[in-house]
Amino acid sequence: MALIQKRLNRRELEWVRKRVAREAARLLYEGAVDEYIDAKRLAARRLGVDVMPSNREVAIELDRIGDELEGEEKLHRLKRLREEALKVMEAIEDLEPRLIGSVWRGNIKRESDIDIAVLGTTDPEEVIERLKEAGIEVLDVEEVVITERGGKPLDIPEHYVNIKVRTPGGEKAEIGVTVSSPELERKGRVDLGRCDFFGDKITGLSVEELRKLLREDPYRKFIPRG
């Protein structure tokens, strides 16, 4: 990186970063790699440079590629996924569900599913029971333990239960419920944390916010400006 910076002025360096970001996004879009870091390394190697764009730069290019290649089809799919998310969230509305992930952001890919975080309970059985009562099919339940974030170990491991369901319209959704722990009980709520791609605080959409969005601007994107 230092060698590249000595040879290139600022404008040229930005152009190279954009090329690497675009190539990394293409690799991700085509499914050649799954992880951003792998895509960036492979893209830089293919272009013969030692420049690494940020995850945010790659995410923006990835969204642009989808817009360019899919056009209105992508918009229609985004609206449909948000409508299906609302149906699931309404079944557990009093448990404070929030739509997060790419369906919230609006930067979906072809394989994007629906991600919903539940803030109003730490009991996954309560969520599962409510979903089944609403006729929503539960496909799988999996416990996940996260011991590090951003390459750094966590003082207290984070425990989650992912409840995979099929929405009434046949879409796949994943509802993340944080398992109860003394630390979380002292906090009183689940912290959605910061986005690994854009670096901002994850807020998502509540049921009422999602209803309003679908009424007024169903294709809106929630991507922060750089």
matplotlib code that plots the C-alpha trace (Angstrom):
import matplotlib.pyplot as plt

x = [0.0, 2.8, 4.6, 1.3, 0.8, 4.3, 3.7, 0.1, -1.4, -4.6, -7.0, -5.2, -5.2, -9.0, -9.5, -7.5, -9.5, -12.7, -11.5, -10.5, -13.9, -15.8, -13.9, -14.4, -18.1, -18.3, -16.6, -19.2, -22.1, -21.2, -20.6, -16.9, -16.2, -18.3, -16.3, -15.5, -11.9, -11.3, -13.0, -10.8, -7.6, -8.4, -9.5, -6.3, -4.2, -6.0, -5.5, -1.8, -2.1, -1.6, -4.7, -7.5, -10.8, -13.1, -16.0, -18.3, -16.8, -17.3, -20.9, -21.8, -20.4, -22.1, -25.4, -24.7, -24.0, -27.3, -29.1, -27.4, -28.0, -31.4, -33.1, -36.8, -36.7, -34.5, -37.0, -39.9, -38.0, -37.1, -40.7, -41.9, -39.2, -40.2, -43.9, -43.1, -41.0, -43.9, -46.2, -43.7, -43.1, -46.8, -47.1, -44.6, -45.2, -45.4, -41.9, -40.3, -39.0, -36.9, -36.1, -32.3, -29.8, -30.0, -33.8, -33.7, -30.9, -32.3, -29.0, -30.3, -28.7, -30.4, -29.8, -30.7, -33.1, -34.9, -33.2, -35.3, -33.9, -36.2, -35.5, -38.4, -37.5, -34.5, -36.6, -36.5, -39.4, -41.7, -40.9, -41.3, -44.6, -45.9, -44.8, -46.4, -49.7, -49.7, -49.2, -45.6, -43.5, -40.4, -37.7, -34.7, -33.4, -29.7, -27.7, -24.7, -21.9, -19.8, -16.4, -14.8, -15.9, -13.7, -10.9, -10.8, -12.0, -15.0, -14.8, -18.2, -19.2, -22.5, -25.1, -27.8, -30.6, -31.4, -34.9, -35.3, -38.8, -40.7, -42.8, -46.4, -45.4, -42.6, -39.6, -36.9, -36.4, -34.1, -35.1, -32.3, -33.2, -30.5, -30.3, -30.8, -27.7, -27.0, -25.1, -28.0, -30.5, -28.6, -28.6, -32.3, -32.2, -30.4, -27.9, -27.9, -24.3, -22.6, -22.6, -19.6, -20.0, -21.0, -19.7, -22.9, -25.2, -27.7, -31.2, -33.5, -37.2, -40.0, -43.3, -44.9, -41.9, -42.0, -45.7, -45.1, -42.2, -44.3, -47.1, -44.9, -41.5, -41.2, -37.9, -36.0, -32.4, -30.9, -27.2, -25.2, -23.3, -19.5]
y = [0.0, 2.4, 1.8, 2.4, 5.7, 6.9, 6.3, 7.5, 10.9, 11.1, 11.0, 8.1, 6.2, 6.7, 5.4, 2.3, 1.7, 2.0, -0.5, -3.0, -2.4, -3.0, -6.2, -7.4, -6.7, -8.6, -11.6, -11.5, -11.0, -13.9, -16.1, -16.7, -15.9, -15.5, -13.2, -9.5, -9.9, -12.8, -10.8, -7.8, -9.8, -11.7, -8.5, -6.7, -9.6, -9.9, -6.2, -6.3, -3.7, -3.5, -1.4, -2.5, -0.7, -0.6, -2.9, 0.1, 0.8, -2.8, -2.9, 0.2, -1.3, -4.6, -2.7, -0.8, -4.0, -5.5, -2.3, -2.3, -6.0, -6.6, -3.2, -3.3, -7.0, -6.1, -3.4, -5.8, -8.4, -5.9, -4.8, -8.5, -9.4, -6.4, -7.3, -10.9, -9.5, -7.5, -10.6, -12.4, -9.3, -8.7, -12.2, -11.2, -7.5, -7.2, -8.8, -5.8, -7.3, -5.2, -5.7, -5.6, -6.8, -6.2, -6.2, -3.3, -1.6, -2.2, -3.5, -7.0, -9.7, -12.5, -14.9, -12.4, -13.6, -11.8, -11.0, -10.0, -9.2, -9.6, -7.1, -7.7, -11.2, -13.4, -16.6, -18.2, -20.6, -17.6, -16.5, -20.0, -20.6, -17.2, -18.0, -21.4, -19.9, -17.5, -20.5, -19.6, -22.7, -23.0, -24.8, -24.9, -23.6, -23.1, -21.7, -19.5, -18.3, -15.4, -15.1, -12.3, -9.3, -7.5, -9.9, -9.0, -11.3, -10.3, -10.0, -11.8, -14.2, -13.3, -16.1, -16.1, -18.4, -18.3, -19.4, -20.1, -19.9, -19.9, -16.8, -17.0, -16.2, -18.8, -16.6, -17.6, -15.5, -15.7, -14.4, -13.8, -14.1, -13.3, -16.0, -14.7, -14.1, -12.1, -9.5, -8.9, -8.9, -6.0, -4.2, -4.8, -4.8, -6.3, -4.0, -4.5, -3.2, -1.6, -2.6, -4.5, -3.1, 0.6, 1.2, 2.9, 1.9, -0.8, 0.6, -1.4, -0.9, -1.6, -3.0, 0.5, 1.9, -0.9, -0.4, 3.3, 2.6, 0.2, 2.7, 5.7, 4.6, 0.8, 1.0, 3.3, 2.4, 3.0, 3.3, 6.0, 8.6, 8.4]
z = [0.0, 0.9, -2.4, -4.4, -2.5, -3.4, -7.1, -7.3, -6.5, -4.5, -7.5, -9.1, -5.8, -5.5, -9.0, -8.2, -5.0, -7.0, -9.5, -6.8, -5.0, -8.3, -9.1, -5.5, -5.8, -9.0, -7.5, -4.6, -6.9, -9.1, -6.1, -6.8, -3.1, 0.0, 2.2, 1.6, 2.7, 0.3, -2.5, -1.9, -1.8, -5.0, -6.8, -5.8, -6.9, -10.3, -10.9, -9.8, -7.1, -3.4, -2.5, -0.3, -0.4, 2.7, 3.1, 2.6, -0.8, -1.9, -0.5, -2.5, -5.7, -5.1, -4.8, -8.0, -9.9, -8.7, -9.8, -13.2, -14.0, -12.4, -12.7, -11.8, -11.0, -7.9, -6.8, -7.0, -5.1, -2.4, -1.9, -1.8, 0.8, 3.0, 2.7, 3.8, 6.7, 7.9, 8.0, 10.2, 12.4, 12.9, 14.4, 17.2, 17.2, 21.0, 21.2, 19.6, 16.3, 14.0, 10.4, 9.9, 7.3, 3.5, 3.3, 5.8, 4.0, 0.5, -0.9, -1.5, -3.7, -5.5, -2.5, 0.2, 2.9, 5.6, 8.9, 11.9, 15.4, 18.5, 21.2, 23.6, 24.9, 25.5, 25.4, 22.0, 23.0, 23.4, 19.8, 18.4, 20.1, 18.8, 15.3, 15.2, 16.6, 13.6, 11.2, 10.3, 9.6, 11.7, 9.6, 12.0, 15.3, 15.8, 18.7, 17.7, 20.0, 18.9, 20.6, 18.6, 16.5, 13.9, 14.7, 18.4, 21.1, 23.1, 26.9, 27.1, 24.3, 22.6, 22.5, 19.9, 18.7, 15.0, 14.2, 10.5, 9.2, 5.9, 5.5, 4.4, 0.9, 0.8, 1.5, 4.0, 7.1, 10.0, 13.4, 15.8, 19.5, 22.1, 24.7, 28.3, 30.4, 33.6, 31.6, 29.1, 31.9, 33.5, 30.2, 29.9, 26.0, 23.1, 21.4, 17.6, 17.4, 14.5, 10.8, 9.6, 6.2, 6.6, 10.2, 11.4, 14.2, 13.2, 13.9, 11.5, 11.3, 13.7, 12.6, 12.4, 10.6, 8.1, 7.5, 6.9, 4.5, 2.5, 2.2, 1.3, -0.2, -0.5, -2.4, -0.1, 0.8, 4.2, 3.2, 5.0, 3.0, 3.2]

ax = plt.figure().add_subplot(projection="3d")
ax.plot(x, y, z, "-o")
ax.set_aspect("equal")
plt.show()
